[in-house]
């Protein structure tokens, strides 16, 4: 992963993109840096992701609460102030939000599965 110089992100200047779920909508503000993606993501009430994700993430719940569902049926509730971390290919998961929720999501090359 390349070195990143010190920089700030003014989220007020980052455009919002809309991503439909199976139900509900996710709104992303995305910053792409070499080997790194940082997003503020808001799920609408009734959001259910439209796919099972195997990508690694660091997900921090800024506001609200949501469920991260594992493909094996396990469900974990994350509330404001909680974080989950997973490397690529080590989980098949999706998000469910009954009420609106706001997240900080970081992913990139540093989360690639290195085998084991």
Secondary structure, DSSP 4 states (H G I P E B T S, - for coil): ----------GGGSPEEEEE-SBSEEEEEEEEETTEEEEEEEEPTTEE-SS-B---EEEEEEESEEEEEETTS-EEEEETT-EEEE-TTS--EEEEESS-EEEEEEEEGGG-----
